[in-house]
Amino acid sequence: MQNITLDSIITTLGNIVANFGMKILAAVAIWVIGFWIVKKLVASISYGMKIHNVEPSLASFSLSFLSITLKIFVVIIVLTTMGVQMTSIVAVLGAASLAVGMALSGTLQNVAGGMIILLFKPFKVGDTIITADGKTGIVKKIMIFTTQIHTFDNQVLFLPNGALSNGIITNLSMGEKRRTDLNVGISYGDDVEKARKLCMKILSKDKRVLKDPAPVILLNSLDDSAVTLTIRYWTKWQDLFSAKADILETIYKEFPKNKLNFPFPQIDVHVKKK
């Protein structure tokens, strides 16, 4: 009787291990195949969005959201295959939702922030922005939790959507025309009109400087050691930085050739003899 009972126990344990092993194998297969299908499906939808010229901002956010949702669905199927009851999963999710919501309050704010960015469009993929903390770069992706930007020195930044939607953002791409004010000083005694005409000549030769609005050269101030001119001109925003650098370099080269001197701080000392 003892041998029969022991055999029965061994047989029962063998069946349990075999059944559980089959469930494990099925769960692993579903996991691998499911995630592979999700990857291919997301890639296919991404390709379709590109063909139909879906706005990149909406595309990146939607694909990120879809990928996460489908992966959660695969995990639920895996758990069900291993014998976890759906009612148990729902109960656990319901019980944990409050704790998870409190723990991930910042993350949920990022999701809401991403939706606000897509809805009100303070910026979109391809725009050049300056963030509230002074980070400047080109927006590459707007994802469900973060926005990816590339700085001009090729750093990749992932910024939380919540902070971006609530902070001050300067969108350099929204203004087609941008004004630049350059302050240039000349020495006292130099010909102001000559300096004005030379600056205007330099601006007229640069094709990036727009004719409308027309550039102007203003006498800004009479400082301690310099007569300061303000050179005001307009360019397309894409040419803002390159035009400024080239114009400054040309002024630096041309002023001395035309006997216009760059001042530097100095003190005149008068000695009186008794």
C-alpha positions as a LaTeX table, in Angstrom:
\begin{tabular}{lrrr}
\hline
Residue & $x$ (\AA) & $y$ (\AA) & $z$ (\AA) \\
\hline
Met1 & 0.00 & 0.00 & 0.00 \\
Gln2 & 2.88 & 2.26 & 0.84 \\
Asn3 & 4.55 & 1.53 & $-2.53$ \\
Ile4 & 1.31 & 2.23 & $-4.39$ \\
Thr5 & 0.87 & 5.53 & $-2.57$ \\
Leu6 & 4.46 & 6.52 & $-3.26$ \\
Asp7 & 4.07 & 5.62 & $-6.92$ \\
Ser8 & 0.89 & 7.65 & $-7.08$ \\
Ile9 & 2.64 & 10.62 & $-5.52$ \\
Ile10 & 5.53 & 10.37 & $-7.95$ \\
Thr11 & 3.15 & 10.03 & $-10.86$ \\
Thr12 & 1.11 & 13.02 & $-9.70$ \\
Leu13 & 4.22 & 15.14 & $-9.23$ \\
Gly14 & 5.45 & 14.07 & $-12.65$ \\
Asn15 & 2.18 & 15.12 & $-14.22$ \\
Ile16 & 2.25 & 18.45 & $-12.42$ \\
Val17 & 5.84 & 19.13 & $-13.48$ \\
Ala18 & 5.06 & 18.08 & $-17.05$ \\
Asn19 & 1.96 & 20.27 & $-17.21$ \\
Phe20 & 3.75 & 23.22 & $-15.62$ \\
Gly21 & 6.72 & 22.69 & $-17.92$ \\
Met22 & 4.45 & 22.76 & $-20.94$ \\
Lys23 & 2.87 & 25.96 & $-19.66$ \\
Ile24 & 6.31 & 27.50 & $-19.16$ \\
Leu25 & 7.37 & 26.53 & $-22.68$ \\
Ala26 & 4.12 & 27.87 & $-24.11$ \\
Ala27 & 4.50 & 31.10 & $-22.12$ \\
Val28 & 8.10 & 31.58 & $-23.32$ \\
Ala29 & 7.04 & 30.92 & $-26.91$ \\
Ile30 & 4.18 & 33.42 & $-26.62$ \\
Trp31 & 6.57 & 35.97 & $-25.06$ \\
Val32 & 9.15 & 35.66 & $-27.83$ \\
Ile33 & 6.68 & 35.44 & $-30.71$ \\
Gly34 & 4.43 & 38.13 & $-29.23$ \\
Phe35 & 7.21 & 40.68 & $-28.80$ \\
Trp36 & 8.48 & 39.85 & $-32.30$ \\
Ile37 & 5.01 & 40.45 & $-33.73$ \\
Val38 & 4.72 & 43.73 & $-31.79$ \\
Lys39 & 8.08 & 44.89 & $-33.17$ \\
Lys40 & 7.10 & 44.02 & $-36.75$ \\
Leu41 & 3.64 & 45.54 & $-36.37$ \\
Val42 & 4.98 & 48.81 & $-34.98$ \\
Ala43 & 7.60 & 48.95 & $-37.76$ \\
Ser44 & 4.90 & 48.32 & $-40.38$ \\
Ile45 & 2.64 & 51.04 & $-38.96$ \\
Ser46 & 5.62 & 53.40 & $-38.83$ \\
Tyr47 & 6.33 & 52.73 & $-42.50$ \\
Gly48 & 2.67 & 53.34 & $-43.35$ \\
Met49 & 2.71 & 56.64 & $-41.46$ \\
Lys50 & 5.76 & 57.78 & $-43.41$ \\
Ile51 & 4.08 & 56.90 & $-46.71$ \\
His52 & 0.95 & 58.86 & $-45.75$ \\
Asn53 & 3.02 & 61.79 & $-44.43$ \\
Val54 & 1.68 & 61.60 & $-40.89$ \\
Glu55 & 3.10 & 64.43 & $-38.79$ \\
Pro56 & 6.32 & 63.15 & $-37.16$ \\
Ser57 & 5.31 & 64.43 & $-33.71$ \\
Leu58 & 2.04 & 62.49 & $-33.76$ \\
Ala59 & 3.71 & 59.44 & $-35.32$ \\
Ser60 & 6.46 & 59.11 & $-32.70$ \\
Phe61 & 4.04 & 59.56 & $-29.79$ \\
Ser62 & 1.46 & 57.14 & $-31.24$ \\
Leu63 & 4.05 & 54.47 & $-31.99$ \\
Ser64 & 5.50 & 54.73 & $-28.49$ \\
Phe65 & 2.03 & 54.42 & $-26.93$ \\
Leu66 & 1.06 & 51.53 & $-29.24$ \\
Ser67 & 4.26 & 49.60 & $-28.52$ \\
Ile68 & 3.81 & 49.84 & $-24.75$ \\
Thr69 & 0.11 & 48.89 & $-24.92$ \\
Leu70 & 0.73 & 45.83 & $-27.11$ \\
Lys71 & 3.59 & 44.63 & $-24.91$ \\
Ile72 & 1.35 & 44.86 & $-21.83$ \\
Phe73 & $-1.25$ & 42.81 & $-23.73$ \\
Val74 & 1.38 & 40.14 & $-24.50$ \\
Val75 & 2.42 & 39.98 & $-20.84$ \\
Ile76 & $-1.22$ & 39.45 & $-19.79$ \\
Ile77 & $-1.54$ & 36.57 & $-22.28$ \\
Val78 & 1.68 & 35.04 & $-20.93$ \\
Leu79 & 0.40 & 35.21 & $-17.35$ \\
Thr80 & $-2.94$ & 33.68 & $-18.39$ \\
Thr81 & $-1.11$ & 30.85 & $-20.19$ \\
Met82 & 0.82 & 30.07 & $-17.01$ \\
Gly83 & $-2.46$ & 29.57 & $-15.18$ \\
Val84 & $-2.96$ & 32.96 & $-13.59$ \\
Gln85 & $-6.70$ & 33.70 & $-13.65$ \\
Met86 & $-7.81$ & 36.85 & $-15.43$ \\
Thr87 & $-9.93$ & 37.84 & $-12.44$ \\
Ser88 & $-6.84$ & 37.61 & $-10.28$ \\
Ile89 & $-4.89$ & 39.80 & $-12.69$ \\
Val90 & $-7.67$ & 42.40 & $-12.68$ \\
Ala91 & $-7.86$ & 42.29 & $-8.88$ \\
Val92 & $-4.11$ & 42.71 & $-8.50$ \\
Leu93 & $-4.05$ & 45.54 & $-11.04$ \\
Gly94 & $-6.95$ & 47.23 & $-9.28$ \\
Ala95 & $-5.35$ & 46.90 & $-5.85$ \\
Ala96 & $-1.99$ & 48.13 & $-7.11$ \\
Ser97 & $-3.32$ & 50.93 & $-9.30$ \\
Leu98 & $-3.52$ & 53.46 & $-6.45$ \\
Ala99 & $-0.02$ & 52.69 & $-5.17$ \\
Val100 & 1.43 & 52.65 & $-8.66$ \\
Gly101 & $-0.41$ & 55.86 & $-9.52$ \\
Met102 & 1.07 & 57.60 & $-6.48$ \\
Ala103 & 4.55 & 56.22 & $-7.13$ \\
Leu104 & 4.42 & 57.13 & $-10.80$ \\
Ser105 & 2.65 & 60.47 & $-10.47$ \\
Gly106 & 5.53 & 62.17 & $-12.27$ \\
Thr107 & 5.40 & 59.58 & $-15.04$ \\
Leu108 & 1.66 & 60.09 & $-15.50$ \\
Gln109 & 2.29 & 63.83 & $-15.67$ \\
Asn110 & 4.74 & 63.13 & $-18.48$ \\
Val111 & 2.08 & 61.17 & $-20.38$ \\
Ala112 & $-0.38$ & 64.03 & $-19.95$ \\
Gly113 & 2.35 & 66.48 & $-20.93$ \\
Gly114 & 3.01 & 64.56 & $-24.15$ \\
Met115 & $-0.69$ & 64.73 & $-25.04$ \\
Ile116 & $-0.74$ & 68.47 & $-24.34$ \\
Ile117 & 2.30 & 68.96 & $-26.60$ \\
Leu118 & 0.59 & 67.05 & $-29.41$ \\
Leu119 & $-2.70$ & 68.90 & $-28.91$ \\
Phe120 & $-1.47$ & 72.50 & $-28.61$ \\
Lys121 & 1.76 & 72.04 & $-30.64$ \\
Pro122 & 4.17 & 74.46 & $-28.91$ \\
Phe123 & 6.77 & 72.60 & $-30.97$ \\
Lys124 & 6.94 & 69.64 & $-33.33$ \\
Val125 & 9.55 & 67.22 & $-34.64$ \\
Gly126 & 12.20 & 69.14 & $-36.58$ \\
Asp127 & 11.81 & 72.40 & $-34.63$ \\
Thr128 & 14.73 & 74.05 & $-32.88$ \\
Ile129 & 13.83 & 74.92 & $-29.28$ \\
Ile130 & 15.38 & 76.46 & $-26.19$ \\
Thr131 & 14.13 & 74.90 & $-22.95$ \\
Ala132 & 13.52 & 76.68 & $-19.66$ \\
Asp133 & 16.92 & 75.55 & $-18.34$ \\
Gly134 & 18.73 & 76.84 & $-21.43$ \\
Lys135 & 19.12 & 73.62 & $-23.44$ \\
Thr136 & 19.06 & 74.26 & $-27.20$ \\
Gly137 & 18.53 & 71.56 & $-29.80$ \\
Ile138 & 16.46 & 70.05 & $-32.58$ \\
Val139 & 13.42 & 67.96 & $-31.64$ \\
Lys140 & 13.86 & 64.42 & $-32.99$ \\
Lys141 & 11.08 & 62.43 & $-31.28$ \\
Ile142 & 8.07 & 63.15 & $-29.07$ \\
Met143 & 7.46 & 59.92 & $-27.16$ \\
Ile144 & 4.91 & 58.93 & $-24.54$ \\
Phe145 & 7.07 & 59.92 & $-21.56$ \\
Thr146 & 9.91 & 62.01 & $-22.94$ \\
Thr147 & 10.93 & 64.22 & $-25.85$ \\
Gln148 & 14.27 & 63.54 & $-27.53$ \\
Ile149 & 16.31 & 66.51 & $-28.74$ \\
His150 & 19.77 & 66.69 & $-30.31$ \\
Thr151 & 21.93 & 69.65 & $-29.31$ \\
Phe152 & 24.23 & 71.39 & $-31.77$ \\
Asp153 & 27.27 & 69.72 & $-30.19$ \\
Asn154 & 25.61 & 66.33 & $-30.87$ \\
Gln155 & 24.41 & 65.51 & $-27.38$ \\
Val156 & 21.19 & 63.50 & $-27.16$ \\
Leu157 & 18.83 & 64.75 & $-24.43$ \\
Phe158 & 15.68 & 63.05 & $-23.17$ \\
Leu159 & 13.47 & 65.68 & $-21.54$ \\
Pro160 & 10.33 & 64.81 & $-19.51$ \\
Asn161 & 7.15 & 65.86 & $-21.28$ \\
Gly162 & 5.61 & 67.15 & $-18.06$ \\
Ala163 & 8.35 & 69.73 & $-17.55$ \\
Leu164 & 8.29 & 70.73 & $-21.23$ \\
Ser165 & 4.52 & 71.24 & $-21.29$ \\
Asn166 & 4.58 & 73.35 & $-18.11$ \\
Gly167 & 7.85 & 75.25 & $-18.67$ \\
Ile168 & 8.83 & 78.17 & $-20.86$ \\
Ile169 & 9.87 & 76.99 & $-24.32$ \\
Thr170 & 11.40 & 79.24 & $-26.97$ \\
Asn171 & 10.62 & 77.85 & $-30.42$ \\
Leu172 & 13.22 & 79.28 & $-32.79$ \\
Ser173 & 11.53 & 77.64 & $-35.79$ \\
Met174 & 8.19 & 79.43 & $-35.48$ \\
Gly175 & 9.40 & 82.86 & $-36.56$ \\
Glu176 & 10.32 & 82.77 & $-40.26$ \\
Lys177 & 12.21 & 86.05 & $-39.94$ \\
Arg178 & 14.49 & 86.88 & $-37.04$ \\
Arg179 & 16.04 & 90.20 & $-36.11$ \\
Thr180 & 19.64 & 90.53 & $-34.96$ \\
Asp181 & 21.10 & 93.52 & $-33.13$ \\
Leu182 & 24.89 & 93.81 & $-33.21$ \\
Asn183 & 26.57 & 96.44 & $-31.07$ \\
Val184 & 29.88 & 97.65 & $-32.49$ \\
Gly185 & 32.02 & 100.35 & $-30.89$ \\
Ile186 & 34.33 & 102.81 & $-32.62$ \\
Ser187 & 36.74 & 105.23 & $-31.05$ \\
Tyr188 & 35.87 & 108.83 & $-30.29$ \\
Gly189 & 36.99 & 110.99 & $-33.20$ \\
Asp190 & 36.25 & 108.34 & $-35.85$ \\
Asp191 & 33.80 & 109.19 & $-38.62$ \\
Val192 & 30.40 & 107.81 & $-37.56$ \\
Glu193 & 28.87 & 108.27 & $-41.02$ \\
Lys194 & 31.77 & 106.45 & $-42.61$ \\
Ala195 & 31.28 & 103.54 & $-40.18$ \\
Arg196 & 27.54 & 103.50 & $-40.91$ \\
Lys197 & 28.07 & 103.35 & $-44.69$ \\
Leu198 & 30.70 & 100.63 & $-44.37$ \\
Cys199 & 28.39 & 98.50 & $-42.20$ \\
Met200 & 25.55 & 98.97 & $-44.66$ \\
Lys201 & 27.85 & 97.93 & $-47.51$ \\
Ile202 & 28.82 & 94.77 & $-45.62$ \\
Leu203 & 25.15 & 93.93 & $-45.02$ \\
Ser204 & 24.18 & 94.54 & $-48.64$ \\
Lys205 & 26.78 & 92.03 & $-49.84$ \\
Asp206 & 25.47 & 89.27 & $-47.59$ \\
Lys207 & 22.60 & 87.48 & $-49.38$ \\
Arg208 & 21.27 & 86.12 & $-46.10$ \\
Val209 & 20.37 & 89.62 & $-44.92$ \\
Leu210 & 16.79 & 90.38 & $-45.97$ \\
Lys211 & 15.85 & 93.54 & $-47.85$ \\
Asp212 & 12.45 & 93.69 & $-46.16$ \\
Pro213 & 12.54 & 94.77 & $-43.39$ \\
Ala214 & 15.51 & 96.87 & $-44.43$ \\
Pro215 & 18.60 & 96.93 & $-42.21$ \\
Val216 & 19.35 & 100.07 & $-40.21$ \\
Ile217 & 22.45 & 101.41 & $-38.47$ \\
Leu218 & 21.72 & 103.42 & $-35.32$ \\
Leu219 & 23.90 & 105.45 & $-32.99$ \\
Asn220 & 23.16 & 103.60 & $-29.77$ \\
Ser221 & 25.16 & 105.29 & $-27.04$ \\
Leu222 & 28.16 & 107.38 & $-26.11$ \\
Asp223 & 30.01 & 105.15 & $-23.68$ \\
Asp224 & 33.08 & 105.85 & $-21.56$ \\
Ser225 & 35.55 & 104.63 & $-24.18$ \\
Ala226 & 33.47 & 104.08 & $-27.31$ \\
Val227 & 30.83 & 105.40 & $-29.64$ \\
Thr228 & 28.48 & 102.40 & $-29.92$ \\
Leu229 & 26.58 & 101.66 & $-33.12$ \\
Thr230 & 23.70 & 99.17 & $-33.28$ \\
Ile231 & 23.57 & 97.21 & $-36.54$ \\
Arg232 & 19.99 & 95.93 & $-36.91$ \\
Tyr233 & 19.08 & 93.49 & $-39.67$ \\
Trp234 & 16.75 & 90.57 & $-40.40$ \\
Thr235 & 17.47 & 87.04 & $-41.65$ \\
Lys236 & 15.63 & 83.76 & $-41.91$ \\
Trp237 & 15.92 & 81.93 & $-38.61$ \\
Gln238 & 18.04 & 79.18 & $-40.20$ \\
Asp239 & 20.70 & 81.80 & $-41.10$ \\
Leu240 & 20.63 & 83.57 & $-37.74$ \\
Phe241 & 23.87 & 82.28 & $-36.22$ \\
Ser242 & 25.96 & 81.81 & $-39.37$ \\
Ala243 & 25.14 & 85.28 & $-40.69$ \\
Lys244 & 25.96 & 86.90 & $-37.36$ \\
Ala245 & 29.35 & 85.19 & $-37.17$ \\
Asp246 & 30.30 & 86.09 & $-40.74$ \\
Ile247 & 29.18 & 89.72 & $-40.45$ \\
Leu248 & 31.13 & 90.20 & $-37.22$ \\
Glu249 & 34.25 & 88.72 & $-38.80$ \\
Thr250 & 33.92 & 90.97 & $-41.87$ \\
Ile251 & 33.50 & 94.06 & $-39.67$ \\
Tyr252 & 36.57 & 93.08 & $-37.68$ \\
Lys253 & 38.62 & 92.85 & $-40.88$ \\
Glu254 & 37.21 & 95.87 & $-42.74$ \\
Phe255 & 37.12 & 98.53 & $-40.02$ \\
Pro256 & 40.92 & 98.79 & $-39.57$ \\
Lys257 & 41.38 & 98.91 & $-43.37$ \\
Asn258 & 39.13 & 101.98 & $-43.44$ \\
Lys259 & 40.86 & 103.65 & $-40.48$ \\
Leu260 & 38.06 & 102.90 & $-38.06$ \\
Asn261 & 39.41 & 101.86 & $-34.67$ \\
Phe262 & 37.97 & 99.45 & $-32.14$ \\
Pro263 & 38.18 & 101.10 & $-28.73$ \\
Phe264 & 39.32 & 99.54 & $-25.50$ \\
Pro265 & 38.91 & 100.74 & $-21.92$ \\
Gln266 & 41.38 & 103.50 & $-21.13$ \\
Ile267 & 41.97 & 106.26 & $-18.63$ \\
Asp268 & 43.34 & 109.70 & $-19.46$ \\
Val269 & 45.62 & 111.06 & $-16.76$ \\
His270 & 46.33 & 114.77 & $-16.71$ \\
Val271 & 49.35 & 115.93 & $-14.73$ \\
Lys272 & 49.38 & 119.51 & $-13.60$ \\
Lys273 & 52.65 & 121.15 & $-12.76$ \\
Lys274 & 52.68 & 123.49 & $-9.78$ \\
\hline
\end{tabular}
